[in-house]
Amino acid sequence: MTVSIRSAFLRGCLASAPFVIVVGPFALLFGVVATEAGLDVLQVMLFSVSVFAGASQFAALQLMQENAPALVILATSLAVNLRMVMYSVAMAPHLGGASLGTRALMAYFLVDQSFAACQVEFDRKPALTLPEKVAFFFGSVVPIAPLWFAASLAGALIGRSIPPEFALDFAVPITFLAICAPMLRSIPHVISAAVSIVAALLFSWLPYGTGLLVAACLAMAAGALSEVMMERRGPHAG
């Protein structure tokens, strides 16, 4: 491993290291909630390793507890994870030149934290080579993935013995606030966020959390429409 690639890998580790503050409690909470929902330790770990997407895991678990139809559970989980498609599109210009096997592995490890760290690094250093970008990506995963699996296991093993006053559920909103807030860098981004919040509240009465599906669709449509309108007005702005 060359010095530049090693340096990029270490920068990736350091860039995502602060996320461990919330990823640990987030994963621990999932393990606790999953066992309380009736899953055994093996099922919790198979769930966590196969999906490896905290928000959709919680959404699916909640719907399972409500005995929602399988189709609704799958559709909601897909809607929650649609942001991964946008992440992939954003990362394609930087990492699309990697081999198929490498890209497949990166697809598995592409999570909110690795995307956020890479987005900042790649924007800040556009001259990075492909091997350096790949090294940075995998470095950004090192503090996150092992912790997620270990904390999920710990939560499943400890279960209800964690005192309620620890309030582990704080990790869920804080994690996404910490990730999303720095990304609101344009008017379409802000419009999408605002529409998603308002729509999620307005349609919260829909059964099985399907209001989330409606909010996600409206937010994406609003963001895309506002971006198109801004591009059309651009030439006339001067």
Secondary structure, DSSP 8 states (H G I E B T S, - for coil): --HHHHHHHHHHHHHHGGGHHHHHHHHHHHHHHHHHTT--HHHHHHHHHHH--HHHHHHHHHHHHTT--HHHHHHHHHHHTTHHHHHHHHHHHHHTTS-HHHHHHHHHH--HHHHHHHHHHHHH-TT--HHHHHHHHHHHHTTTHHHHHHHHHHHHHHGGGS-GGG-GGGHHHHHHHHHHGGG--SHHHHHHHHHHHHHHHHTTTSGGGTHHHHHHHHHHHHHHHHHHHHHHHHHHH-
